[in-house]
């Protein structure tokens, strides 16, 4: 028997440490060669660590959320062979996208139908084994499909405290329910009526680690370093919506157009005259890099938190190409398959809450960018419009507000307002979006 020390390898240029975001093993577990050991996250990507040997785990470096220096021992494995080196260089890691918990199925309290008559009293059934999902048939009797759920004792204890049936939780991978899966289940059911027994939620402390920590750090840095200012303008989107409907009616096999490809096209055309908004500011060097190309960040909500995949060279794509790229990148972000290069390098960001867009908002700038634009919900309201005879008439129109936040160190209020006005003109005369 020998011991193999797996040291955290150099996983990126200039990286001095990484955060442990998920353990796939614990002390006492047996691992085979190439089995996943842990996921670690740097500022650039999440990397899966795989075991180069087979054996039994005898020690691990730390808890999820802790930082580990490059070169420090990650795990020690007692190997099956003899004469294994006490320390050995770790193989090159396999880069992987940030792991995202899959959206769990809707919470179902039971499968009991309302009986026509009161059932006869049944003798008490023994309590099910922890982690075994037992449901009721239409007669209120236990079904025989109870299945053992793979979960650690700590996860089982937490699920019991929260009143969660582990059989209702869909694990993100390997069929084993982890704390992240419980968090995703709770988040998914936040608005769906899930409550532990007693009608109220149980107090709990949730560690801010992984993607959630990165979001917290980036947002805090953005607000700490950037003097934000916001500007809101109302647009008449009636003609734009009519054109979108006509294009979708003739789209064939192409992806359905949402409002986003149209807005991105309007932004790209307007940014040609306002390069100071399509920029990144290196405040330490005192340099603003104005980008010739529009690498548009698309704020995307995922089960793990907000991510910003990037549409490269958005100015060179037509509406259908933008629509396809939006679908592809959003799916990659939500499923955790986005590559690190698809999550960095944006020059301006578009953020949209869709039907939840509200009346106006003040989005936080995606540092080191200097501007972020957000459309709000389209609403129908009466509006005075020319009647063609020198007067006006009241007409129902589809109105939408555009909200922008800018870095006041490098963008003046006049420039931000002028840019939004240019986008507004394109929205209200959408034929210009298709002109060369």
N, C-alpha and C positions, 0 to 999 in steps of 0.2 A: 504494500500500500504506500502511496505517496501523496503529497499535497501540491496542488497547483494554485498559485496566486494569480488571479485575473486582475491586472491593473487597468485602470481607466485609460484608454488610448487617446492620442491626440486626434480629435474629431473635427478639426477645422483650424484654419490659419488664424492665429491671434487669440485662440480660445484658451483661457487659463483654468476655467472650472465649468462644471455642468451641474444641473439640478437633477436629482433623482425624482422622476415623476411617477414611476410605476415599477413595482417589483413583480416578477413572474415566478419567483422562487422564495423559499424561506429556509432557515436552518433546518436540516434534517431531510429536505427534499432530495430525491434522486433526479439527476439531469442526465440527458444523453447529449452527445456531441451535436452541436447546431441548435439545441433547444434555446428558446429565448430566456434570458436571465433578468433583464431590466430594460426600461426605457429611460434615457437621459435626455435632457433638453438644454440646448444652448440658445444664444440669442438668435441663431439662424435656423435651427431645425431640431427635430426630435430624432434620436438615433436609437435603434434597437441593438442591444448587446446580446450576443449569442455565445454559448459555451463552446470552447474549442476542444473540450474533453468530456468524457463521461465520468460520473462519480456522484458523491453525496456532498451537498453544501454544508460546510461546517461553520462559516461565518459570512455575514453581509456587512456592507459598509455603514449603512445608516437608514433612517426612515425616509419615506416619501416626503419630498419637499426640502430635504437637506441638500446643501451644495457640496460637491466633491471635486478636489483639485485633480487636474490631469496628471496621470502617473500614479495616483494613489490607489491602494488595493480596493477593488470593488467587491469581489467575492473570493473566498478560498474554498476549493473543492478537493475533497479526499478522493483520489483516483483509484481505479481498479488495478492498474498496472503497478509495477515497481520501478523505482529509480526516477520518478518524475521530478522535474526541477521544482524547487521551492517557489521560485518566481520565474515567470516566463512572459515574453512579450505577447500582448493581446493581438489578435488578428485585426485587420482593417474592419471597422464597423460597417454595417449596412445602413445607409441613410434611409430614413422613413419619415413620412409626414406625421404631424402631431396627432397622437391617437385621440379619437373622439368617441365618446360613448354613443352607441346607436340609440336612436329614439325608441324608448320602450313602448310596448303596446298600451292602449288605453286601459286604465284601471277598471277592473270589473269586480264588483263586490261579491257577486254570487251568480249562479246559473239557475236560480229557483224561480219557477213560474208561480203565479198566484193560484192557489188551489181553489176549486169550486166549493169545497166544504172543509171544515176544520179537520186536520189530520188527527189520527189517533195518537196518543202519547207514545213515543218511542223510547226505548231504554237508552241510557246515556252511553255514548261511544267514548272509548279512551281517547285522550288527547293525542293528536298526531305527532310523530317524531319531528323535531325541529328541522326545517329545511325540506319537509315533504309537503307537496301541494295536494291538499284534499279538497275536492269540490263536491257539491251536492247535486243529485239528479232531481228530476221533476217531482219526486216523491219525498224529497228532503233527506234521502239516505245517501251515505257516502259512496262515491263512485270508486271503482277499483283501479284508477289510473294514477294513483299517487306515485310521484317520481322523485327520486333523490336529487336534490339540488346541490351542486358543488359550490362550497363557500367555506371560508375560514371561520373558526370560532368567533373571531372578533366581528366579522360581517354578520354572522347569525345573531349574535347578541345585540348588535345595533338594529338589525331588522326587527327583532322581537320587541325592542324598546320603542321603535317607531310604529309598531303594529302593521308591518309590511309582510305579506305572504311572499316568500322568496320565489314561489312558483309563478308569480305574476311579473317578476323582474326578468327582462331579457338581457343576458350578459353580452358585453361588447365583443368578447372573443373567448375561445377555448372552452366555452360552456361553463366557465366558473364565474360566479357573481362576486364582484369586488365592490369596494366602497364607492368608486366612481360610478358604478352601475346603480347603486342606491341613490346617489346624488342626482343622476339623470332621471331616475324614476320619480323622485320627489319634484324635480323641476318640471317634468312633463305634466304631472298631475296637480301642479300648483293652482291652476284655474279650473280643474276638472272635478272638484268636490272631494278629493282624497283627504281623509282625516283619520288619524289613529282613533282607537276606541276612546270614548269620552267626548268626542266632538271638537277637540282642539288639537293643535299640533304640539308635539313634544319639543321642548327647548333643546337645541343642539349647537355645537361648535363645529364649523366646517373649515378645515385648513385651506388657505389660499395658496395653491401650488400650481405648477405646470402652466398651462395656457392662461388660466385665470390670474396667476401671479404676473405673467408677462403683460396682460391687459392692464392690470392695476398699475404696474410700474410705468408703462408707456403713457397712460392717461395722466398720471400724476406728473410725469416729466413734461408733458405737453402743456398742462395748465401752469406748471411752475415756471417754465422758461418762456412761454409764448404769451404776449399780451393780445388776447383775442378781441376782435370786435365782430359784430354780426350785422347783417343787413337783410331785410325781407321785402320782396316785391310780389305783387299779384299779377298773374298772367291769365289770359283768356285761352284755354286749351280746347275750345270747342272744335275749331278747324283741325287741330292736330289729332284729336280723338276720331274725327270723321275720316281723316286720311289713314289713320292706323287701321280702322275697321275695313276700309277698302283694300288696303294692302293684305290684310289677313284673309280676306275673302278670296284673294287670288294667289295665296302663298303656295299652294300645291303641297309638296312634301317638305317644304322648308319649315323651320321652327316658327312658332307663333310669336308675333311681335308684341312685347309689352311696351310700356312707356319708356323703359330704360334705354334701348338702342336709339330711340329718337332724341332723348335728352343728351346722350353721349355724343351723338352726331352734332347737335347744336353746340355743345360745349367745345368740341374740337374746332368747329368753324370759328367760334367767337375767340378762342384762345390764340388764334393766329394774330389777332390785333392786341392781345393783352398777355404778352409773354411773361410779365412779372408775376402772374398768378400760376403759371405752369412751371414751377420752380421748386428747388430744394435749398434750404438755408443752412449752411455750416456756420453756426454762430461762434464757435471757437476760433475758426480761421477768419471769420468776418467776410465770407464769400457767399454770394447768391448764385447758384448755377441755374440758369434759365434753359430749360430743355427744349430742343428743337422738335422732338417727338412727344406725343401725348401718351404716357404710360399711365393709364387710368386705374386707380385703385377702386375696387368695388366692395364696400363694406357689406359683409355677409354674416348673418347670424347662424351659428352652428350649435349643436348640443353642448359643446365645451365652452362656448363664448364667441365673442366677435372676432372674425378674421377678415383680412383685406387682400384677397387675390387680385392680381394685376392683369389687365388687358393691355398687352404690349402693342405699341404703334396703333392705337385706336383710331388715329386720324386717317389711316390707310384702309380701314375696313368699311364695307357697306353695311346697311341695316341688317341684312340677313346674316352676315358674318359676325356682326356684333351680337346678335341674338343667340347664335350657336355658341359663341365663346362665353357669353354670360351663363348659359345653362351648364356648359362643361366645367367652368371654374367654380361655380356655386356648388355643383355636385361633388367636385373634388374636395372642396373645403369642408363640406358637411360630412363626408365619409372619411375624411382624414387621409386622402390620397394625393393632396396637392403637394407639389415639389417645392423645395425651399426657394428656388428662383421664381416660382409663381406667386410667392408671398412677399416679395421685396422689390424695391426699385421704383415704386410709383411716384409720379410727379404731381398729381392732384387726385383727390378722391371724391367719389359720388356716393352718398349715403341715402338710402330710401327705406322707409318703414311700410311702404305699400299702402294698404287700406288703413293701417294704423297711423298714417303720416301726420295726423293732427293739423292744426291751423298754422303753426310755425314752430321752429325749434332752433337751438343754437348748438350745432354740432361741434365736437372737439376736433381740432386739427390733427391729422396723422403726421406727427413730427418725423422727419425734418421738412415735410411739405409746408406750404405757406397758405393753402386755401383748401376748403372742403365745401361742396355744394350739396344741398339736400332738397329734393322736391317734397311737397306736402300733399295731403289728400286732395283729390279733385272733388269739388262739391258743385251742385247745381244751385244757382242763385239768380234772381232777376237782375237785369243790367240794362242801362240805357245804351242803345245802339243807334247809329244813323238809319233813318228810314228811306234814304235815297231821294228825298225831296227837300232837303235842307233842314229837316227837323229830326226828331228822335222818337223812338218807340221803346217800350219795355219788352225785353225778350229773355227767355230762360237760356242761360249760358253755363258752360262748364269752366269753373274757375279753379286755379291752383296757385298756391304761394311757393316761391322759391326762396330758400333760406341759405345764406352763405356765411361762413366764418373765415376770417383772414388773420394773418400775422401782421399786426400793425407796425412792426419794426421795418418791414420791407414792402408792405402793400398799403397804399393810402385809401381812405374811404371813397374818394372820387373814382379811383380805378376799380374798386370792387363793385360799386354801384353801376359804373359804366359797363362792366363785363356782364352783370346780371341783366341790364337793359338790352344788351346785344343778344343774349340768350332768349330773352323775352320776345324780341322782334322775330326771331327764327321760329319760336313756338307758335306765335300768332299768325305767321305767314309760312306755314310748313312746306309749301312748295319749294322754298329756298333751300331746304335741307337736301333736296335731290338735285339742286343745280351745281354745276361744276364751279 
